[in-house]
Amino acid sequence: MDEQLTVGRVAGLAGVSIRTLRYYDEVGLVRPSARTAAGHRIYAAADVERLREVLVYRRLGFGLREIAELVDDPDTDAVAHLRRLRGLLLEQRDRAAAMVTAIDDELEARAMGFGTTPEEQLKAVGARLYETIGSAYPATRRTEPRIAARIWEALGDARTVLNVGAGTGSYEPSGREVTAVEPSAVMRAQRCTRAAPCVAASAESLPFEDQSFDAAMAVSTVHHWADPVAGLREMRRVARRVVVFTHDASDAGWRHRFWLIRDYLPEVAGLVAGRPSVDELAGAIGARLEPVLIPWDCADGFFEAYWRRPETYLDERVRRAVSVWTRVGPVAEQRAVARLRDDLSSGRWAERNRELAGLDAAELGLRLLVA
């Protein structure tokens, strides 16, 4: 027979008040399975498990309405709930560690007599959070030679090339004089010793004179910029040719064609809402648009790369190197991964996407802007 706990015992163990437990009962969030003859609440093992989930979500900052939807999700069993909670707690831990590092840096600066502006204080925390993601890039983000060939062909005969949002150095052409621009210290630190010299700067404010380069390129980075149009115009200012590899975030057809968004991660639509369309980006610099197909065995692990290799999205290392997964949040991520794992095991994914097996390349909204 399952152990049953009184409301007082549960409150003491969980570190909450009896009033809180009564309120959860009244609103239907956690209702005990039984009562004593005197009417006192009695909690069974299943009740305690549900309460544990509610309390963890509450302490992570979720509202009661959100918590109710999470714990009542019919597609999530006890193990899936534990995995989701674990992911949320790890995310919270990483965020806290990042903030502690930023504060330690400021304390060290103050001890040396240096002050920091309010803007620097906020940017320090924001940069640390992003850079914890960037540290995962080298494992899966590398040059895909077939896409690189398209980019390098678009550069034409340019001898001096500025790579904006250069990251760790993927897609930088050899045999040309390349200068890189990258705002993230972690990304810059991961560039190999043979990589092009790198300047700490943002796309929206490039520290170069007008027409300093034959060409400027940007690969899989525009969606990270605070003002993409301003960044592209800066590239146009400092270079005679501009080549940008990005995706058409405004294309609803892309979101429908890509099964990962359509069936598992609809939150992506909210991430791109309000961002400039690829037509607006092209219009800002007078660029032409060229579609870029993704080969089925794409070497670069960007978000859409594994369209014919769905099991790859189950790999934590792969997801950590793609900003989308962090931006949708751990709840959506854990839900999507759990559902995908189940569909792969049951064969439902293969049944729904049988037409992909015969494709060597897919059109998923990737575009090359050439101006």
N, C-alpha and C positions, 0 to 999 in steps of 0.2 A: 504494500500500500504506500502511495506517495506521501512524503512528509508534508504536513500542512502547518502553516505559520500564522500566528495571530497578527493583527494589524500593528500592534505595538512592537512585536518582534521584528516585523518587516521594516517598520520605520527606523528602528534602532540600527539594524544591519545596513540599511541603505543610506542612512544619514539624512533622512528627510523627516518632516513633521507628519504626524497623523492627519493633521488638517490637509496637507498636500495629497495624501493617499485618498482621503475622502473626496477631495475635489476631482481627482482623476477618475474615481468611481462615478461621481455625479455626471461628468461630461462624457462618460463612456470610453475613456482612454485605457484605463486598466480596471476592469471589474473583477473582484475576487469571485471564485467559483462557488463559495459556500459561506454560510453564516452559522454561528453557534445558536443554541436554543435561545440565548439571550439577545440575539441579533447582531453579535460582533462579527466583523469581517474575518474570513479565513482564506488564506492564499495557498493555492496548490502550486506545484512545480511549474506548470505552464504559465500561471499568473506571474510568478516571480521572474520567469524568463522574459515575459513581455515587459514587465516593469523595468527590468535591467536595460532593455533596449530603449525604452522611453527616457529613462534617466540619462543614459549616455548621450542620446540625441539632444536632450535638453541642455546638458552641460557643454555640448558643442555649439550651442547658440541657436538651435532650431526652434521655431514657434510651435505651439501645440497643434495647430491645424496641419502644418507640414509633417509633424511627427505622426499624427494619426494616419496620414496617407502612406507614410513609410512603413509603419508597423503592420498596416492592413493590406499591404501590397500582396495580391494573390499569387504573384509569380516569384515570390521570394520566400524560401524556406528558412529554417533556423540557421543552417550553415551559411547560407547566402547573407543573412543578416549579420552574422559574426564577421564574415569577410568584409562586408560593407563598413561595419563599425571599426574594424581594424584599420581599413584604409583611411577613414575619417580621422582616427586618432593619430595615425602616422603623419597625415597631412598637417594636423594641428601641431604635432611635435616639430616637424620640419619648419613650419612657419615660426614657431617660438624660437627654435635654434637660430633661424636666420635673423630674427629681430635682436636676439641676444648678441650675435656677432656684430650687427650694426651698432648697437649701443656700446659694446666694448671698444669698437673703433673710435667712436666719438669720445668716450672717456679717455682713451689714450691720447687723442688729439688735444683734448682740453688740458690734460696733465702736462703736455708739452707747450701749453700756452696758445694753442690755436683755437679759434672759435669756429662755429658752423652756423650758416644761415638757416632759417626755417625751410627754405627750398631744399637745401642740401640734406637736412635731417630727414625730410620726407622721401627724397630721391634715394637716400641710402637704404632705407627699408625696402622700398619698391624694387630697387636694383638687386638686392640680396635675394628676394623672393624669386625673381626671374632667373637669377644666376644659378639657383639650385636646380632649375630645370636644364639650363645650358650645360651643366656638367655631364649630362647623359648623352649629349650629341655624338661624341666620337664613336660610340658603340654601334650606331646604326645609320648615322647621317654621313653619307659619302657621295662622291661624284658618280652619277649615272652617265656612262660614256655616250649613250645615244642622245640623251637630252643635252649633254655638254656640247656635242657636235653641232646641234642646232644653235646653241647660244654663241659658240665661237664663230660659226659661219656668219651669224648676224653681226658680229663685231667687225666683219670685213677686214680691211687692211690696217686697222688701228694698231699702232705700235705702243702707245701709252694708254693704259686702261685703269680707271678708278672702279674698285669693287666696293659698293656701298652696302652696309649691313653684311659684311663679309663672313661673319661667324668664324668657324675654324679653318676656312680656306677652301672649301669645296668649290669646284667649277672655275677656279682661277686658271686662266690659260697659261700654258708654258710658251716660252719663246717671245713673250711680250713684256714690257715694263709695267708691272702692276703695282698699284698703291691701294691698300685696303683701308676701309673705314669701318670701325666696329665699336659701339658704345659699351658693350659688356666686358668687364675685366676678366671674367671667367672664360669667355669665348676667346679673347685675345691671348690668354695664358695657354690655351690649348692648341694654338697654331704651331705647326712644326717649325723647326729652325730654318728650313729651306723655304718657308712661305714668304710671301711678299711683305714688305714693311707695313705696319698697321698703325693707323692714327685713331685715337680715341675721340670720336665725334658722332653726331647724329645726322641723319639724312637731311633733316630740315634746316641744318645750319652747317654746311660744308666749308671747312676752313681753307678754301682755295680760290685763286683768282679766276675770273671769267675765262672760259675756253682753255683751261689748263691741260686738258686731256683730249686725246683723239676720241675716246669713247668712255662712257660710264655704264656699268652693269649692276644689276641688283637681282639676286636669285632667292626666291622663297623668303622674302623679308618684308615686303611692302605692308603686309597685314599686321606687322608689329609696330609700324610707325604711327606716331600720334597724329600726324597730318600727312597722309600719303600724297595728296596733290602738291603740297608745299615741297615735300621731299623730291618728287619727280621734277618739279620746276628747278630745284637746286641742281639736280643732275644735268638738266638741260642747260643750265647756266654755265657749269664748269666743263662741259664736254660737247664736242661737235656731233657725237652720236650717242644715243641712249638705247640700251637693250635691257629689258626687264622680264624676268620669268615669274609669273604669279598665277593666281586662279581667279576665275570669275565668280566672286562671292554672291553676286546678284542673280545668278542663273538658277532659277528654281528647278529647271530640268536637271542640272548637275546634282542637286540634293536628292532628286527622285531617282536618278540613275545609279547613284552610289548607294548600295545596299546598307552600308554601315550607318549612314545618316538616316536613310528612309526607315529602316527596321529597328535600329538599336539606339541611335543617338540624335533624336530630333532637336535636341538643345542647340545643335550647331547653327540652326537657322537663326536663333536669337543672337548668336555671337556676331553674325555678319550684318544684322539689321542696322541700317543707318550708315554703313560704310559705303564709300564711293564705288559705283559699278566699274567694271573693267572698261566700259565705253567712256565713262567720265575720266578715268585715268588716262586712257589713250588720247582723249580730246584735249587734256591739259597740256600735253607736249606734242600734239600732232603726230601721234604714232599710229602705225598700222598694227592690226592684230593677226596673229597666226596661231591656230590651234596646235597643241602639243599632245600627242598620244602618250599614254603611260604603258611601257612594255610590261608584260605579265611578271617578268623576273627582275623588275626595277631594283637597282642596287642602292638607291637613295631611299631611306626610310621615312619619307614625308607621309602626311596623313593618308593620302589616297593610294600610296605605293603598293599596298598588299591586297588590292582589289580581287585578285584571283588566289590569294594565299591567306584566307581568313583566320586560320589558326595562329598566324603571327601576331594578331592583335591581342592574343591572350598573354603575350610576353610583356611583363612589366617594364623591361628595359626599352622595348620598342615604344611603348606608350609614353614613357618619361621623356623621350627625345622629341615628342610632338606636342606643341603648346596647346593644341585643341583639348587634349585630355585634361590638362590642368585647369583650363579656362571653364570647361563645363562643370567642374567640381567633382569631388570624390563620390557623391551619391549617384550622380548620373553615370560616372565611369564604372563603378562597381555593378550597377544594374545592367549596363550594356554588356559588360564582360561576362557576367553570369548568364545572361540570356544567350549570348553568342556561344558560350561553352555548351550550354544545353542543346542548342540547335545543331551544333556540329556533331555532338554525340548522338542525337536522335536521327540525324540525316535531314532535318527540316531545312537547314541552310542550303544543302546541295540541291534539294528539290526546288526551292524557290529561285535558285540562281543557276540552274542547269545550263542556260545559254552561255555563261561565262567560260565554261570548260573549253569551248572551241575557239576562243579569242586569244590572239597573241598580243593585242594592245587594246586599250580602252580610252574613250574620249570622256573625260571626267571634269571638264571645265578649265583645264590648265591652258594658259595662254602665254605667248611671247609678244611683248610690245616692242616695236622697233621704230625709232624716230631718228 
